[in-house]
Amino acid sequence: MAKGYWITFYRSISDPDALAAYAKLAGPAITGNGGRFLARGAAAKTYEQGIAQRTTVIEFDSVERAIAAHDSPAYQEALEAMGNACERDVRIVEGLG
């Protein structure tokens, strides 16, 4: 079964305190559902039309596990804590192998 990858790009952050409250809840919600953080932080280097923005990459055993983590009550609580603190692009993609 191919792994699932949850990738988030933070386009803008307007309320760092609300984002911190989200992170406090989201981290345990994600890892508690089998997610493993592979990368998080500002882009080290961008190319072509890349945007230097905060990015996270989380690995799951499957796409289904990633979706279940996102839809879990614990993660939904984290989203509520974040509110409109930032504009993000969240994607879940299937790995190649």
CORSULUR-V112054 format. One record per helix or strand. SS is the DSSP state (helix for helix, strand for strand). FROM is the first residue (numbers start at 1). TO is the last residue. Records with the same first field share a line. If there is no record, write none. Layout:
SS=FROM-TO / FROM-TO
This chain:
strand=4-13 / 36-42 / 54-60 / 86-94
helix=16-31 / 63-71 / 73-82
